[in-house]
Amino acid sequence: MADKAPDSPGPDQDAKTTAAQPPNDHQNAKDDPTEDHDYVPAPAPKKPSMLARVVTKLGLDVPTVAAMFKASLPSIIGIAMYQAPLVSGYFTTLGYLAPITSVLALAMLPRSKFLMNMLLSLLCLCFGAAISMLALWSAIQARIHTTPAGTEPTTHHVYNSSQSAVLGIWLFANIYFGNVVRAKLPSFNLPIIIYSIFVNVASTYGTFLTTTAQAEAFVEKLLVVMLVGLALALAVNILVFPVSSRLVVFKELAGGIGLLRKTVSLQKAYLIRLESDDMFAVVTRTNTSPGLQREGEPRLTKEAKAAKALAETSGKMRELAGKLHADITFAKREVAWGKLGAKDLSHAFTLFRNVYIPIMGMTTIIDIFKRVSERRGWDFDEEEVPEDVTAEKLREKRVWNEVMKQVHEPFEILSEAIDQGLVHAGICLEILPRPKKLPNATGDVDVEARGEEVKPGEPGFARLVDERVKAFYSKKGELLRTWVKERELAAEEEKLAGTRCSCSTERREREQSQLYVVLYMENLMHASGQAVQDLVAFADKRVEDGTMSKNRLIVPTLHRLRKWLWGTLANEDSSAEQAPDLMEAGTNIVYFGDGYNQKKDPEHLAPETAWQRLGERLRHTSAFLGSEESAFGFRAACATMSIGILAYLEKTQVFFQEQRLVWAMIMVAIGMTMTSGQSFFGFVCRVGGTVLAMCTSYIIWYIVNGKKAGVIVFLWFFTFINYYFLLKFPRFVPAIIIVIVTQFLIVGYELQVDTIGEALAERTGQQYYAIYLLAPYRLACVAGGSFVAFVWTIFPTPLTDRTWLRRDMSATLYLVANYFGVINSTLQATLSGVGGDANTPHTPANQLYHVGRKIFGKVMMLIPSMAQHAEWQRWEPTIGGKFPREAYDDIFVRSTRIMGYLTLISYTLMHPPRIQSDDLTGDETHPLPDDGNEQTRSRQRTTRSTPGTRTASVERSDREWLNALAEVIATLKPTNHTILSTLTLLSNALLSGQSLPPFMPLPRPYEMTRRLIALDHHRQHGLDAEHTHEHEGGSEDSGGDNEGPFKLYNARTGHDDYKDTRQTMLGLAGHGGRGNILDPKNMEQPGYAEFAVLQVCTTLVCDDLEGLVKAVSGLVGVVDFSFRIGGGDSSSSLSSADERSTTGGTGKGKVD
């Protein structure tokens, strides 16, 4: 099937965002760049009918209805097929298993996901058949060898303890190993449930089999009926409304384009509000009194409303980006009839990611203003703060108002380029539908009025995007000139007012931070424009080389299939393998740090001999048996045998078979979960769902008085309705599947008895019940099995969702620390020029790039896991004190924010801005000639430098200045080490529960800027390097050894890194030009804007890091043995005066 995303319905809810979403919901149609302006406005649409409004509110669009219909077909086909005498005569009492198996196959999944699930299900089902045959054969042999010789065969069942014991052992082992695999490999979840159903049915019914021929016939019939269920799901998935994973990705890309356009539009509206509004104003004042709900609603300013809308849209975009990150892998593995291959999809996704990262980064301006307001004490009403603070706030507000006025015009140009560039790329890559040309009032197109206007999707439109980005770049200096002008005016006002900061370095620090934010915004705008240029160039290239001209068969490579196989069957390690390699063509050996290696064992060194390696394998076996996955498998096996033991005891064996208790065992297989909160939630949902299924079964059967045709129709209708809730409410998927399965168990059994007759139905030992009795018995079985599963989840000791949430958050903090380490190493390697090319395999830059991507993917997988456990923990009973949900929510928000800031830093380092042709020639009046060729335009734009490298033109422009900047950034090592160390310490404290030290060395925002300003200040006053160091905080106890107040111990080398950094600072202090490197006159230098992004993002990281320390210390405590006597000021020496003033003399002191 050709991948035409806009026209094909797709059931996957990830792709429900419409492709042609306008950039703003409140925007007129004429603002949409895909619409033609030459038409007469249509009359106002009529008010939709009640039915239309209900359908819209319920979200019953075409893809959803198609998915519901598609999912309901396999099971109802299985029921209808069983009514044929040939089919019912073969399957007899096992026919109801076909529709149940087809339900578990999930036929509405996208093709790639479905086929993966189908292959694994077939593998598990065939293995289950083989192992069940082995179990039945060994049990029959046990019966034969324990039956006295000469015993005459009888027609009735004879109990044999040996046969029952053997089958019980086999059942326990199968359930144990199956659930270990299910816990270890999440992709085997549904296949193992199908496997468990097969094993449970075979092992419990096997006690009634006395010969090998009977066992072979039973296993064959059981295997065939379940294979028929899988075959029905396979046929429906491929033939009925086929949906590929590529189609899902296309629709997600279309939705992402729409959300990005809307984000840019809302960003423009927000910046317009900042031209006059107070960005530091108090946003909300809430009153939660029940009788004053109207007065208690938040009072939002226009700026706050714009910020809220922008934040909500950005959140949707981040959520969609996470889904796209997961779905793109399945799309690249798929066999399809389309145009874009796997590499093209991967490249398109990378370019799309390069677009949304800087656009999402621009939304952090909201956080920046909020942090400034909080740091300077402006987050209160004006009547609550002193007049001098209010005057300072008003001066800052005026500066930013004027800057935002200057931002308006260039951002208008850039937003139009981004909006139309995204539409053009989407149309060319057939992600968005090509717009229809709308006629004018007479029905004819006015060609003369249109002139030479080029629309998105037409040849030559890339040149228009390039011109607009170039127009934005030409206005780059105006924003900075406006800031310089407003800075001078503000300085004059401060001088006339005689404020305290007019003659100190505090004003310079504030001005420098303003400059960083201005350059931060400008750099992200420039980066987003260039990213759109790259996406447009890629789309045009695919059109020009004929990729988009015709469909072709797309087949995944063997390497990709092998990678998928190992990724499915193996538990991948998050660390990279150690691979020392020669760097480029030199002879220097590159030694990689421990971060590239697998996790070390603190109790064992690496094995050296063959005997030690054998011992390592034995230890792995022991570790496997003691793992959480093994414990889960043991719990599941014990829960299953708690019910299954009735099938192997003489007095209860017949009762077990008559009352169909095997379905209670199957409910254990379906409902067993690893955590207690999820188990309790699932238990309530399963029992509630079974009650609902019992009621609907009565309706289905009695509304048509048990007539087969009517029963089948109503059974399909209720199944169709059930899948609506499965699609719209994914958290209730297990309960909804139970509802569907129970309906087919009850109604399907009654149809089966009506077809084959009551006598044949009771031949297997199951007693016949009418539907009014069978439904309550099914409810009892499901409730009993679910209750047993719940008990064995919490007994003997539960693994709570709260524990899992804490461990996930600890892992997230640790991964964020690793990601920061990768970014820090990338920065150092880029500045020193020793990292090599990131596109060359086995170079340090390439290793850093791949390790960073792997860590990023791990964090993206942990974020939804943490969100799920945070919701499930609500269902856990609280024994003792309350669960500190607010603290965990704060950790979750701050850690994800830090990851976003670090991603922005990584993007800035890997994708430095390219140099425009005018910058190279220095002449704006003689651009390169444009002959209409895309290659010429690419040369004129200058291709974006490869990841991790900088263009040669930058190196030629001012290499000396870049070297100076590299020396300055080298002084950031203590700050970077502090961030990394703090994140690692917080992760370990959260994991182990050990208390934090009382004083945490948190970095201060703009610390390096503060140092350089101090260097320049002392240079101007003629002070030497030693005085400079003393002013920076050198300890009087350090003596004359020039080693500083403390030692920054390098755990890898054992050297003092602080000593080297201090010597660098002393060298900068003695160098006349280094202290003045941050002067605004250097802001046009290459690398200055990226340095500003680094400073702004690092400041945001530091703020959230301080909040993380506060939240984690509140959970695990602080190693604090200080004391204070009574309510006075007397305290131990460990408590500082600041600490005492913070606490007011009561309780534990607050550590800053």
VONULO-35825 format. One line per 10 residues: number of its first residue (from 1); their letters; for each residue x, y, z of C-alpha. Coordinates in steps of 0.2 Angstrom, whole numbers. Example, Ala and Ser with C-alpha at 12.3 -4.5 7.8 and 13.67 -1.06 7.14 Angstrom:
REM VONULO-35825
1> AS> 62/-22/39; 68/-5/36
***
This chain:
REM VONULO-35825
1> MADKAPDSPG> 0/0/0; 7/17/-4; 10/28/11; -2/43/8; -4/49/26; -17/62/23; -30/52/14; -29/35/24; -38/32/40; -27/27/54
11> PDQDAKTTAA> -33/19/70; -17/23/81; -21/36/93; -4/43/92; -8/49/75; -25/57/78; -19/75/76; -24/82/60; -12/86/46; -18/102/41
21> QPPNDHQNAK> -20/110/58; -18/129/56; -5/138/66; -17/146/78; -35/140/82; -41/158/82; -33/163/66; -43/167/50; -41/156/35; -32/169/25
31> DDPTEDHDYV> -18/168/37; -15/150/32; -1/150/20; -8/134/11; -24/144/6; -27/155/-9; -32/173/-5; -42/176/-21; -59/170/-16; -75/176/-10
41> PAPAPKKPSM> -78/172/9; -92/158/11; -107/162/22; -106/158/40; -108/139/43; -123/132/50; -124/127/68; -120/108/69; -134/97/74; -135/88/91
51> LARVVTKLGL> -128/72/83; -113/80/75; -109/89/92; -110/72/101; -99/64/88; -86/77/89; -86/77/108; -84/59/109; -70/59/96; -78/47/84
61> DVPTVAAMFK> -68/52/69; -66/41/54; -49/33/60; -57/29/77; -72/21/70; -62/12/57; -51/5/71; -65/0/81; -73/-9/67; -57/-18/62
71> ASLPSIIGIA> -53/-23/80; -71/-31/82; -70/-42/66; -58/-56/70; -67/-62/86; -84/-61/78; -79/-70/62; -72/-84/73; -89/-85/82; -99/-85/66
81> MYQAPLVSGY> -87/-98/58; -89/-110/72; -108/-111/68; -103/-121/52; -105/-140/55; -88/-144/48; -79/-132/60; -89/-136/75; -87/-155/72; -68/-153/72
91> FTTLGYLAPI> -66/-141/87; -80/-148/97; -78/-140/115; -63/-130/111; -70/-118/97; -72/-103/109; -53/-102/111; -52/-95/93; -61/-79/96; -52/-76/112
101> TSVLALAMLP> -35/-79/104; -39/-66/91; -44/-54/104; -27/-55/112; -18/-53/95; -24/-35/94; -28/-34/76; -30/-15/76; -11/-12/79; -1/-4/65
111> RSKFLMNMLL> 6/-17/53; 24/-17/60; 20/-19/78; 6/-32/74; 18/-43/64; 31/-42/78; 18/-47/90; 12/-60/78; 29/-68/76; 32/-69/94
121> SLLCLCFGAA> 15/-76/97; 18/-90/85; 35/-93/92; 27/-95/110; 12/-104/104; 22/-117/95; 35/-119/109; 20/-121/121; 13/-135/110; 30/-144/110
131> ISMLALWSAI> 32/-142/129; 14/-147/133; 16/-163/122; 32/-167/132; 23/-164/148; 8/-175/143; 19/-189/137; 29/-189/152; 13/-189/163; 6/-203/153
141> QARIHTTPAG> 22/-213/155; 21/-210/174; 3/-217/174; 8/-232/164; 23/-236/175; 12/-234/191; -3/-244/185; -3/-262/191; 0/-275/178; -16/-283/172
151> TEPTTHHVYN> -28/-269/177; -42/-268/165; -46/-252/156; -62/-243/162; -74/-230/153; -74/-219/168; -60/-208/174; -47/-216/186; -36/-204/197; -18/-207/196
161> SSQSAVLGIW> -7/-197/208; 9/-199/198; 2/-192/182; -5/-177/192; 11/-174/201; 21/-174/185; 9/-162/176; 9/-151/192; 28/-149/191; 28/-146/172
171> LFANIYFGNV> 14/-132/175; 24/-124/188; 40/-124/178; 31/-117/162; 22/-103/171; 38/-98/181; 50/-97/165; 36/-89/155; 33/-75/167; 52/-73/169
181> VRAKLPSFNL> 53/-70/150; 37/-58/151; 45/-48/165; 62/-47/157; 56/-43/139; 41/-32/138; 38/-36/120; 33/-54/125; 19/-48/136; 4/-54/125
191> PIIIYSIFVN> 13/-69/118; 17/-76/135; -2/-74/140; -6/-84/124; 7/-97/129; 0/-97/147; -17/-101/141; -11/-115/131; -1/-123/145; -14/-121/158
201> VASTYGTFLT> -28/-129/147; -16/-143/142; -9/-147/159; -26/-147/168; -35/-157/156; -20/-169/154; -25/-178/170; -40/-186/160; -29/-192/146; -23/-210/147
211> TTAQAEAFVE> -14/-214/130; -1/-204/119; -13/-204/105; -26/-195/115; -13/-182/120; -7/-180/102; -25/-177/96; -29/-165/110; -13/-155/108; -15/-154/89
221> KLLVVMLVGL> -33/-148/91; -29/-135/104; -14/-129/93; -25/-128/77; -39/-118/86; -27/-105/93; -18/-104/76; -35/-101/68; -38/-86/80; -21/-79/76
231> ALALAVNILV> -24/-81/57; -41/-72/58; -32/-57/67; -18/-58/53; -30/-58/39; -40/-43/46; -25/-33/50; -18/-35/32; -34/-34/22; -47/-23/32
241> FPVSSRLVVF> -42/-4/33; -23/-8/32; -13/4/42; 6/3/42; 18/10/55; 25/21/41; 7/29/40; 7/32/59; 24/41/58; 18/51/43
251> KELAGGIGLL> 2/56/53; 13/60/68; 24/71/58; 9/80/50; 3/83/68; 20/88/73; 21/101/59; 4/108/64; 9/109/82; 25/118/78
261> RKTVSLQKAY> 16/130/67; 4/133/81; 19/135/94; 27/148/83; 11/158/81; 8/157/100; 26/162/103; 24/177/92; 8/182/101; 17/180/118
271> LIRLESDDMF> 32/191/112; 19/204/106; 11/204/124; 29/207/131; 30/223/121; 19/231/134; 15/219/148; 24/216/164; 33/199/162; 38/199/180
281> AVVTRTNTSP> 20/202/187; 12/190/199; 3/178/189; -10/170/200; -19/172/217; -30/158/221; -43/155/234; -48/137/237; -63/141/248; -78/131/242
291> GLQREGEPRL> -90/145/243; -79/157/234; -75/148/218; -78/162/206; -67/174/217; -54/160/219; -51/158/201; -34/163/195; -32/181/189; -22/179/173
301> TKEAKAAKAL> -15/194/164; -15/194/145; 4/189/146; 0/175/158; -14/169/146; -2/169/131; 11/160/141; -1/147/147; -7/143/129; 11/142/124
311> AETSGKMREL> 16/130/138; 1/119/134; 5/118/116; 23/115/119; 19/101/131; 8/92/117; 23/94/105; 35/86/118; 23/72/120; 21/69/102
321> AGKLHADITF> 40/70/100; 41/56/112; 29/45/103; 37/49/86; 54/44/94; 47/26/98; 37/24/82; 50/28/70; 59/12/74; 45/1/69
331> AKREVAWGKL> 42/12/53; 60/9/47; 58/-10/49; 43/-12/39; 40/-19/21; 30/-7/12; 25/0/-5; 29/18/-4; 42/31/-8; 53/36/6
341> GAKDLSHAFT> 65/22/12; 71/18/30; 86/30/28; 75/44/21; 63/42/36; 77/42/48; 84/58/40; 67/66/39; 65/63/58; 82/69/62
351> LFRNVYIPIM> 79/85/53; 62/87/61; 70/85/78; 82/98/73; 68/110/70; 57/107/85; 72/108/98; 76/126/95; 58/131/93; 54/122/110
361> GMTTIIDIFK> 69/131/117; 62/148/113; 47/144/124; 60/143/139; 59/162/139; 44/160/151; 55/151/163; 69/164/162; 58/178/166; 50/168/181
371> RVSERRGWDF> 67/164/188; 73/182/186; 57/188/196; 60/175/210; 79/178/211; 77/197/213; 62/196/225; 49/203/212; 36/189/213; 26/199/225
381> DEEEVPEDVT> 13/213/223; 20/230/221; 13/236/238; 23/222/247; 40/227/241; 51/242/244; 51/257/232; 69/255/226; 65/237/222; 50/242/212
391> AEKLREKRVW> 59/255/203; 73/242/198; 59/231/192; 51/245/182; 68/249/174; 71/230/169; 53/229/163; 56/244/151; 72/237/144; 63/221/140
401> NEVMKQVHEP> 48/230/133; 59/239/121; 69/224/116; 53/214/113; 47/228/102; 63/226/92; 60/207/91; 43/209/83; 48/213/65; 62/200/63
411> FEILSEAIDQ> 52/186/72; 38/190/60; 49/187/46; 56/171/54; 39/164/59; 33/166/41; 48/157/35; 46/143/47; 28/141/45; 28/141/26
421> GLVHAGICLE> 44/130/26; 36/117/36; 21/117/25; 32/116/9; 43/101/16; 27/92/22; 19/94/5; 35/89/-5; 37/73/6; 18/70/5
431> ILPRPKKLPN> 16/71/24; 3/85/21; -10/85/7; -7/96/-8; -19/111/-6; -33/113/-19; -33/129/-29; -48/138/-24; -57/148/-38; -63/166/-36
441> ATGDVDVEAR> -81/172/-37; -83/168/-55; -75/151/-54; -59/156/-63; -42/159/-56; -35/176/-58; -18/173/-65; -13/191/-67; -18/195/-49; -8/181/-43
451> GEEVKPGEPG> 8/186/-53; 24/177/-49; 19/172/-32; 25/154/-27; 15/143/-16; 22/130/-3; 25/114/-12; 29/122/-29; 47/122/-37; 57/137/-32
461> FARLVDERVK> 49/140/-15; 65/135/-6; 72/151/-13; 58/161/-5; 62/153/12; 81/156/10; 77/175/7; 66/176/22; 79/168/33; 92/180/26
471> AFYSKKGELL> 81/195/29; 80/189/47; 98/187/48; 101/205/41; 92/212/56; 103/203/68; 112/219/74; 96/229/77; 91/219/92; 108/221/100
481> RTWVKERELA> 109/240/96; 92/242/105; 98/233/120; 114/243/121; 103/259/120; 91/254/133; 106/248/144; 113/266/143; 97/274/147; 94/262/162
491> AEEEKLAGTR> 112/266/168; 109/285/168; 92/283/177; 101/273/191; 115/285/192; 103/300/194; 93/290/207; 108/286/216; 104/267/218; 117/256/226
501> CSCSTERRER> 122/246/211; 126/260/200; 144/260/205; 147/241/208; 149/226/198; 132/220/201; 125/231/187; 138/223/175; 132/206/180; 114/211/177
511> EQSQLYVVLY> 118/218/160; 129/203/155; 114/192/160; 102/203/149; 114/201/135; 115/182/136; 96/181/136; 95/192/120; 109/182/112; 100/166/118
521> MENLMHASGQ> 84/171/109; 93/177/94; 103/161/92; 88/150/94; 78/160/81; 93/159/69; 95/140/72; 77/136/70; 77/146/53; 92/136/47
531> AVQDLVAFAD> 85/120/53; 69/123/42; 81/128/28; 89/110/29; 72/102/30; 66/111/15; 82/107/5; 80/89/10; 62/89/3; 67/97/-13
541> KRVEDGTMSK> 82/85/-15; 70/70/-14; 58/78/-27; 73/82/-39; 81/65/-38; 65/56/-42; 62/48/-25; 44/56/-23; 39/52/-42; 34/34/-40
551> NRLIVPTLHR> 31/21/-27; 43/6/-25; 45/-9/-14; 54/-5/2; 62/-19/11; 72/-18/27; 90/-23/26; 97/-39/34; 107/-28/46; 91/-19/52
561> LRKWLWGTLA> 82/-35/54; 96/-43/64; 96/-27/75; 78/-29/78; 80/-48/82; 94/-44/95; 84/-29/102; 69/-40/105; 77/-56/112; 92/-48/121
571> NEDSSAEQAP> 92/-36/136; 103/-22/129; 115/-13/141; 114/5/141; 133/8/141; 144/7/126; 157/-6/124; 175/0/127; 184/1/110; 200/11/111
581> DLMEAGTNIV> 204/16/93; 216/27/84; 210/44/82; 209/49/63; 226/45/54; 237/50/69; 247/38/80; 239/44/97; 229/31/106; 213/37/113
591> YFGDGYNQKK> 208/30/130; 190/30/134; 184/33/152; 173/22/163; 157/30/156; 159/20/140; 161/3/149; 149/-9/157; 144/-6/175; 157/-13/187
601> DPEHLAPETA> 155/-25/201; 161/-17/217; 164/-35/225; 173/-43/210; 187/-37/198; 187/-41/180; 190/-60/177; 207/-64/170; 208/-83/169; 197/-96/161
611> WQRLGERLRH> 192/-102/179; 187/-85/184; 177/-83/168; 168/-99/172; 164/-92/189; 157/-76/182; 144/-87/172; 140/-96/188; 137/-80/197; 126/-73/183
621> TSAFLGSEES> 115/-89/185; 114/-85/204; 110/-67/200; 97/-72/188; 88/-83/201; 88/-69/213; 82/-55/201; 66/-47/202; 61/-55/186; 64/-72/194
631> AFGFRAACAT> 54/-67/209; 39/-62/198; 40/-78/189; 40/-87/206; 25/-77/212; 15/-80/196; 19/-99/197; 13/-100/215; -3/-90/211; -7/-102/197
641> MSIGILAYLE> -4/-117/208; -14/-110/222; -29/-113/210; -22/-127/199; -18/-138/214; -37/-143/214; -34/-151/197; -21/-163/204; -30/-169/220; -41/-184/219
651> KTQVFFQEQR> -56/-176/228; -56/-160/219; -51/-165/201; -68/-168/194; -75/-153/203; -61/-142/195; -65/-148/178; -84/-147/180; -84/-129/186; -71/-123/173
661> LVWAMIMVAI> -59/-117/186; -45/-116/173; -51/-99/168; -47/-93/186; -29/-99/182; -30/-90/165; -35/-74/174; -20/-76/185; -9/-76/169; -18/-61/162
671> GMTMTSGQSF> -19/-51/178; -2/-54/187; 8/-38/188; 24/-34/197; 19/-19/207; 5/-18/221; -3/-2/215; -5/-8/197; -11/-25/204; -24/-17/215
681> FGFVCRVGGT> -30/-5/201; -31/-20/189; -40/-31/202; -54/-17/204; -55/-15/185; -55/-34/181; -69/-37/193; -79/-22/188; -76/-26/170; -82/-44/173
691> VLAMCTSYII> -98/-38/181; -101/-27/166; -98/-41/154; -110/-52/164; -124/-39/162; -120/-36/144; -120/-54/141; -138/-55/147; -143/-41/136; -135/-49/121
701> WYIVNGKKAG> -143/-66/124; -160/-61/130; -164/-46/119; -165/-58/104; -172/-73/114; -156/-83/110; -158/-83/91; -141/-86/84; -141/-73/71; -147/-59/83
711> VIVFLWFFTF> -135/-65/96; -120/-64/84; -125/-46/78; -127/-39/96; -111/-48/102; -102/-39/88; -110/-22/92; -105/-23/110; -88/-28/105; -87/-14/93
721> INYYFLLKFP> -92/-2/107; -79/-9/119; -65/-5/108; -70/13/108; -65/13/127; -49/3/123; -44/16/110; -49/32/120; -43/26/138; -27/16/136
731> RFVPAIIIVI> -25/14/155; -40/3/156; -34/-9/142; -33/-24/154; -50/-22/160; -58/-19/143; -49/-35/136; -57/-44/151; -74/-38/147; -72/-43/129
741> VTQFLIVGYE> -65/-60/133; -78/-63/146; -92/-59/134; -85/-72/122; -83/-85/136; -101/-83/141; -110/-80/125; -98/-91/114; -100/-106/126; -119/-104/124
751> LQVDTIGEAL> -118/-103/105; -106/-118/106; -118/-129/116; -132/-124/104; -122/-130/89; -114/-146/95; -128/-151/108; -128/-153/127; -122/-171/127; -106/-168/117
761> AERTGQQYYA> -103/-152/127; -103/-162/143; -92/-176/136; -76/-167/142; -82/-166/160; -89/-149/160; -106/-147/167; -118/-138/156; -126/-122/163; -139/-110/156
771> IYLLAPYRLA> -133/-93/153; -141/-85/168; -131/-97/179; -115/-98/168; -112/-79/169; -111/-78/188; -100/-93/188; -88/-84/176; -89/-69/187; -84/-80/202
781> CVAGGSFVAF> -70/-88/192; -63/-71/186; -65/-63/203; -56/-77/212; -42/-78/200; -39/-59/201; -40/-60/219; -27/-74/220; -16/-64/208; -18/-48/219
791> VWTIFPTPLT> -13/-58/235; 2/-66/228; 8/-48/221; 8/-41/239; 13/-58/248; 25/-61/256; 32/-43/253; 25/-31/240; 35/-22/227; 26/-5/227
801> DRTWLRRDMS> 24/7/213; 31/20/225; 47/10/227; 47/8/208; 44/27/205; 58/31/217; 70/20/208; 65/26/191; 68/44/197; 85/39/204
811> ATLYLVANYF> 89/31/187; 83/47/178; 94/58/188; 109/46/185; 106/46/167; 104/65/167; 121/66/175; 128/55/162; 121/65/148; 128/81/156
821> GVINSTLQAT> 145/72/157; 144/68/138; 139/86/134; 154/92/145; 166/81/136; 159/86/119; 161/104/123; 179/102/129; 183/91/113; 175/104/102
831> LSGVGGDANT> 185/118/109; 202/109/110; 199/102/92; 204/84/97; 187/75/96; 188/72/77; 172/72/66; 156/65/74; 152/57/57; 168/47/56
841> PHTPANQLYH> 166/30/65; 176/26/81; 182/44/84; 179/51/101; 166/63/94; 157/49/86; 157/39/102; 151/54/112; 137/57/99; 131/39/100
851> VGRKIFGKVM> 132/37/119; 122/54/121; 108/47/109; 107/31/118; 106/40/135; 93/52/128; 82/37/122; 83/29/139; 77/45/147; 63/46/135
861> MLIPSMAQHA> 58/28/140; 59/32/158; 48/47/158; 31/38/153; 36/24/166; 37/37/180; 21/45/175; 12/28/175; 19/23/192; 15/40/199
871> EWQRWEPTIG> -3/37/194; -4/18/200; 3/23/217; -13/32/221; -21/15/222; -9/8/235; -16/8/253; -6/20/264; 0/12/280; 8/25/291
881> GKFPREAYDD> 13/42/285; 7/50/269; 16/47/253; 26/63/248; 18/65/231; 22/84/230; 40/80/232; 41/67/219; 31/77/207; 44/91/209
891> IFVRSTRIMG> 58/80/206; 50/73/190; 46/91/184; 64/97/187; 73/82/181; 64/83/164; 67/101/163; 85/99/166; 85/86/152; 77/98/141
901> YLTLISYTLM> 90/112/144; 104/99/142; 96/94/125; 97/112/120; 115/114/125; 119/98/115; 110/104/100; 119/120/100; 136/112/102; 132/99/88
911> HPPRIQSDDL> 124/112/76; 133/128/77; 126/142/66; 132/143/48; 140/158/41; 131/167/28; 139/171/12; 138/190/16; 149/187/31; 162/178/21
921> TGDETHPLPD> 163/191/7; 159/206/18; 149/214/4; 130/214/5; 128/222/-12; 135/208/-23; 128/191/-17; 131/175/-27; 121/174/-43; 105/164/-42
931> DGNEQTRSRQ> 102/154/-58; 87/144/-50; 97/129/-47; 96/121/-29; 115/117/-29; 119/135/-32; 107/140/-18; 115/127/-7; 132/135/-10; 125/152/-7
941> RTTRSTPGTR> 118/147/10; 133/137/15; 129/120/21; 127/117/39; 142/111/47; 143/93/52; 138/88/70; 152/93/82; 162/103/70; 164/121/65
951> TASVERSDRE> 165/127/47; 182/132/41; 177/149/38; 174/152/56; 191/145/60; 199/157/47; 188/172/54; 196/174/71; 204/158/78; 213/169/91
961> WLNALAEVIA> 197/174/98; 191/156/99; 206/151/107; 204/164/120; 186/159/123; 192/141/125; 203/146/138; 189/155/147; 177/141/146; 191/129/153
971> TLKPTNHTIL> 188/138/169; 170/131/170; 177/114/175; 174/116/194; 156/121/190; 153/107/178; 161/95/190; 149/101/204; 134/99/193; 139/81/188
981> STLTLLSNAL> 144/77/206; 128/84/213; 116/74/201; 125/58/205; 124/61/223; 106/65/222; 103/49/212; 112/38/224; 104/46/239; 86/43/232
991> LSGQSLPPFM> 90/25/227; 98/20/244; 89/32/255; 105/38/263; 105/56/270; 113/70/260; 128/80/267; 123/96/276; 132/107/264; 130/104/245
1001> PLPRPYEMTR> 143/113/234; 130/120/222; 136/131/207; 130/149/207; 122/156/191; 134/166/179; 148/161/190; 161/163/176; 154/179/171; 156/185/188
1011> RLIALDHHRQ> 174/180/188; 178/188/172; 170/204/177; 180/204/193; 196/200/183; 192/215/172; 188/226/187; 205/222/195; 214/224/179; 207/241/177
1021> HGLDAEHTHE> 213/246/194; 230/239/192; 229/224/204; 239/209/201; 234/191/199; 236/187/218; 225/201/223; 212/195/210; 212/178/217; 210/184/235
1031> HEGGSEDSGG> 196/195/230; 188/179/222; 187/170/239; 204/163/242; 205/156/259; 217/164/272; 221/146/278; 228/142/261; 245/149/265; 257/154/251
1041> DNEGPFKLYN> 257/138/242; 244/145/229; 234/129/230; 217/137/234; 205/133/249; 201/116/244; 206/101/232; 195/96/218; 201/78/218; 200/69/201
1051> ARTGHDDYKD> 194/51/204; 202/45/188; 219/52/189; 221/57/208; 226/74/203; 220/91/210; 210/99/195; 206/114/205; 224/119/206; 225/118/187
1061> TRQTMLGLAG> 209/128/185; 216/141/198; 232/143/188; 221/146/172; 212/159/181; 228/167/187; 234/167/169; 218/175/163; 220/188/177; 237/192/171
1071> HGGRGNILDP> 232/193/152; 225/210/148; 213/204/135; 205/189/143; 196/198/157; 187/209/144; 182/195/133; 164/196/137; 163/214/132; 147/217/121
1081> KNMEQPGYAE> 159/223/107; 163/205/105; 146/198/103; 148/197/84; 162/185/86; 159/167/81; 155/157/97; 149/171/107; 131/167/104; 133/149/108
1091> FAVLQVCTTL> 142/154/124; 127/164/129; 116/149/126; 127/139/137; 127/152/150; 108/154/150; 104/135/150; 117/132/163; 109/145/174; 92/136/172
1101> VCDDLEGLVK> 100/120/176; 108/127/192; 91/134/198; 82/117/195; 97/108/203; 95/118/219; 76/114/219; 81/95/217; 93/96/232; 79/104/242
1111> AVSGLVGVVD> 66/90/237; 78/75/239; 84/81/256; 66/83/262; 64/64/257; 80/57/264; 86/69/277; 103/78/280; 118/72/290; 116/86/303
1121> FSFRIGGGDS> 121/84/321; 120/102/325; 109/108/340; 102/124/347; 97/126/365; 79/132/368; 74/147/357; 89/157/358; 103/160/346; 116/148/354
1131> SSSLSSADER> 120/133/343; 134/121/339; 148/126/328; 141/117/313; 126/128/312; 130/145/304; 121/161/308; 112/161/291; 105/144/296; 99/150/312
1141> STTGGTGKGK> 91/165/304; 82/154/292; 74/143/304; 70/156/317; 77/145/331; 65/130/329; 67/113/320; 81/107/309; 91/121/301; 89/124/282
1151> VD> 104/121/272; 107/133/258
***
